[in-house]
């Protein structure tokens, strides 16, 4: 039986709440409220603690920059302080990070309660925070048996971490919904918070939120980049929602949260299959290409497990001449990046007709590699016209996303045929991923689609 996606209607759920976000608690008489120290002193302490862990960063490898654009902290539903989170990434060879909390920016005077919670090291998170950044930095109050902490703003802590090798983006996960379907959109390099826009359907809500991001981009002159989050989370979005979406270039082909259903099920496409359907439907209509990013969507830094959303499961590698807000985002919008859950590439080359992908020599110990080149041909039977319409996913998926060539080894090439709409590549290693999204996952990398007639380019170095 064929499954058809329909335009859905009802009312959106209440937006993510940050009620009482700025309420300052009343301290007990003996409470010890700490003052904020001078940033330079904290920075010096932090660098001593990190030591040489930042050496050998991705920027040393032919202009590749490693980053994660979807992370959560105590400012919404993450379980750790933003500084502890940034420290985790900065000390593990990441070059950029966006903490994208729900419907909020890290600004203003924000106090919140902090229940006791023990981390991986067996130390309570507040104690670990104080030990890492000092008592003078960690503002907290004990009141009637409840611990309150003041969360540092992005502007307060970014100076502790940013350098020639590490960059922080201001970001928001605009968290909306319709008729029980969650609709989440990240806005990277956002300048002011954007409230959920709501709307008259799932598609309308998504389009309104993208439009709000692009309106701020035009107003401010800043390159603010939206990306669609985890379409299969509670089966929130369908291929049609992305096919007809205007002004959006990016979606999460991989997300490390255990509830996002990257693999789909018997009646919902996997993220890779959805990607191919959306690419085909867009391109046969003369629409824009869609790029796939990987994120970890980390919420949980205190405990590891398949049932929680841990850091380090997915990221992107951007090829840019320098590390900076404009160079990174401009390169992304050109498709000059790949997504990864563990595989490192040395280079991607396209000469106008042939796509070549090379695995980094440092990854060879991971065992055998397979490079799959995925295409859809020009005889793809597009469904409907240019307006929002139903898409029969079984018919669509049966005609899109076919593996045209599969190569065993660390380098592979594919030459576009006359009837190919595009080609993209997926590299799979023979090594199981540590702390995976789901049991049995192998490390992978996803290379962005290239089109016939597209200008030649070289990212990194091809062997």
Secondary structure as UniProt FT lines:
FT   TURN            19..22
FT   TURN            29..30
FT   HELIX           39..50
FT   TURN            51..54
FT   HELIX           58..60
FT   TURN            61..63
FT   STRAND          64..68
FT   TURN            74..77
FT   HELIX           82..90
FT   TURN            91..93
FT   STRAND          96..99
FT   STRAND          110..113
FT   TURN            120..121
FT   HELIX           125..133
FT   TURN            135..137
FT   STRAND          140..143
FT   TURN            144..145
FT   STRAND          146..151
FT   HELIX           154..161
FT   TURN            164..165
FT   STRAND          166..178
FT   TURN            179..180
FT   STRAND          181..188
FT   HELIX           202..220
FT   STRAND          225..228
FT   TURN            231..232
FT   HELIX           233..235
FT   HELIX           239..243
FT   STRAND          250..255
FT   TURN            258..259
FT   TURN            262..263
FT   TURN            266..267
FT   HELIX           271..284
FT   TURN            285..286
FT   STRAND          291..295
FT   TURN            306..307
FT   TURN            311..312
FT   STRAND          315..319
FT   HELIX           325..333
FT   TURN            334..335
FT   STRAND          337..340
FT   STRAND          345..350
FT   STRAND          354..359
FT   HELIX           361..366
FT   STRAND          369..377
FT   TURN            378..379
FT   HELIX           393..398
FT   STRAND          402..408
FT   STRAND          411..415
FT   TURN            418..419
FT   STRAND          420..432
FT   TURN            434..435
FT   TURN            439..440
FT   STRAND          442..450
FT   TURN            452..453
FT   STRAND          457..460
//
